[in-house]
Amino acid sequence: MGPQLKQYIGSQVALARRRAKLTQEQVAEQVERTVEAISNIERAKSLPTLETLTRLAKVLKMPLRSFFPEETY
C-alpha cells in the first residue's frame, strides 16, 4: 500500500466528513479514536486499520468501498 492509497483514503475521509458537517472531534468520538488519529488519516500521515475504516464508513454513512480507488478492486 503506497502513499497514493493513503492520500486517496485520507481525502475521501475528509471529504465525507465535511459533507456530513462533522468536525474531526465529533468523528473521533464516534469512531472511538483520537482527534490526532483522524487528522493523521486525513493528512495521509497514517493508514487506518480495517476496523477504523469500517467505523468511519458507518459514522459517515458511506460504503466501505468508497475509501478505495476503483482500480484497486
BELJOSUL-V137693 format. One line per field, one symbol per residue. psi: psi as a letter, one per 20 degrees, with the letter a starting at -180 (. if undefined). Layout:
psi->???
This chain:
psi->oahhgggggghgggghgghilqrhggggghjlrrhgggghghjkhqpqrhgggggggggjlqqhiiiqqhii.
